[in-house]
Amino acid sequence: MEWSVPVNSMLKDEVNKLNYTLIPEGFKGDVREVRLMQECLSKLIDGLGEQSADAQGLNKVITTAEKLRNTATHVLYLLKDANAKDGSGDVIGMLKVGRKHLFLFDEHDQVCEVEPLCVLDFYVKRDRQRHGYGRLLFDHMLADNETSPFEIAIDGPSPKMEQFLARNYGVDRLLHQNNNFAVAPQFFQHTNELRSSLCSTPAVSAAVGRFAAPKPASAIANVIHGTGALYRPKSSG
């Protein structure tokens, strides 16, 4: 599908940051041009969201332009290949993050009430696998938020994502939670740097019961396939 406005005219950088306004940094134009750009970006985001959901085998789309516009706390990073489509550019990946109010258990079965930055959706186009694009996108997000993989929560990480974190960032394991999120054990060392960090006494429920409880279906589990440089569908890249 072709868009009315070339990607290179809408997105100036290799990795572009969008919030609820759907106005990329550096974009200039009159009211008509802004509206046209937003309409084109909306179609593009919806298309990527559908591809991501399809790759995960989900019955609903996680990322849409409408959801982004209605959630001021979410940020979407779009990765661009400026040379694609005969120089008009193409978006080849996306990464959505946002803060969530969570109750997380550490290894000692203590619960912490926190509001960490969470990875909510992550997708790189199938034909761009095994080229390190996902790593590039993830690195940019970490730098932009001045954080590390040890300080974020992942929504429904797959085994491939866990391999990626271990291989690239030294996160050798994750603590899976009943709320479908997972964090590194080191996460709890950084709670004082996170919003609303407040640790309580040990949880009443036994550790065995909590860890034995069934987990809900992964939110981004099947987006990350393969063993390449990043989370990629079917074969990583």
Secondary structure as the mmCIF struct_conf table of DSSP 4:
data_model
#
loop_
_struct_conf.conf_type_id
_struct_conf.id
_struct_conf.beg_label_comp_id
_struct_conf.beg_label_asym_id
_struct_conf.beg_label_seq_id
_struct_conf.end_label_comp_id
_struct_conf.end_label_asym_id
_struct_conf.end_label_seq_id
BEND BEND1 SER A 4 VAL A 5
HELX_RH_AL_P HELX_RH_AL_P1 VAL A 7 MET A 10
BEND BEND2 ASP A 13 GLU A 14
STRN STRN1 VAL A 15 LEU A 18
TURN_TY1_P TURN_TY1_P1 TYR A 20 THR A 21
TURN_TY1_P TURN_TY1_P2 GLU A 25 GLY A 26
HELX_RH_AL_P HELX_RH_AL_P2 VAL A 31 GLN A 56
TURN_TY1_P TURN_TY1_P3 GLY A 57 GLY A 57
BEND BEND3 ASN A 59 LYS A 60
BEND BEND4 ILE A 62 ILE A 62
HELX_RH_AL_P HELX_RH_AL_P3 ALA A 65 ARG A 69
TURN_TY1_P TURN_TY1_P4 ASN A 70 ASN A 70
TURN_TY1_P TURN_TY1_P5 ALA A 72 THR A 73
STRN STRN2 HIS A 74 ASP A 81
TURN_TY1_P TURN_TY1_P6 ALA A 82 ASN A 83
HELX_RH_AL_P HELX_RH_AL_P4 ALA A 84 GLY A 87
TURN_TY1_P TURN_TY1_P7 SER A 88 SER A 88
STRN STRN3 ASP A 90 ARG A 99
STRN STRN4 LEU A 102 PHE A 105
TURN_TY1_P TURN_TY1_P8 GLU A 107 HIS A 108
BEND BEND5 ASP A 109 ASP A 109
STRN STRN5 GLN A 110 GLU A 115
STRN STRN6 LEU A 117 VAL A 124
HELX_RH_3T_P HELX_RH_3T_P1 ARG A 126 ARG A 128
TURN_TY1_P TURN_TY1_P9 GLN A 129 ARG A 130
BEND BEND6 HIS A 131 GLY A 132
HELX_RH_AL_P HELX_RH_AL_P5 TYR A 133 ASP A 144
TURN_TY1_P TURN_TY1_P10 ASN A 145 GLU A 146
TURN_TY1_P TURN_TY1_P11 PRO A 149 PHE A 150
BEND BEND7 GLU A 151 GLU A 151
STRN STRN7 ALA A 153 ASP A 155
BEND BEND8 GLY A 156 GLY A 156
HELX_RH_AL_P HELX_RH_AL_P6 PRO A 159 TYR A 169
STRN STRN8 LEU A 175 HIS A 176
TURN_TY1_P TURN_TY1_P12 ASN A 178 ASN A 179
BEND BEND9 ASN A 180 ASN A 180
STRN STRN9 PHE A 181 VAL A 183
HELX_RH_3T_P HELX_RH_3T_P2 PRO A 185 GLU A 193
BEND BEND10 LEU A 194 LEU A 194
STRN STRN10 ARG A 195 PRO A 202
HELX_LH_PP_P HELX_LH_PP_P1 ALA A 203 ALA A 203
BEND BEND11 VAL A 204 SER A 205
HELX_RH_AL_P HELX_RH_AL_P7 ALA A 207 ALA A 212
BEND BEND12 ALA A 213 ALA A 213
HELX_LH_PP_P HELX_LH_PP_P2 PRO A 214 SER A 218
BEND BEND13 ALA A 219 ILE A 220
HELX_RH_3T_P HELX_RH_3T_P3 ALA A 221 VAL A 223
BEND BEND14 ILE A 224 ILE A 224
STRN STRN11 HIS A 225 HIS A 225
BEND BEND15 GLY A 226 LEU A 230
STRN STRN12 ARG A 232 ARG A 232
BEND BEND16 PRO A 233 SER A 235
#
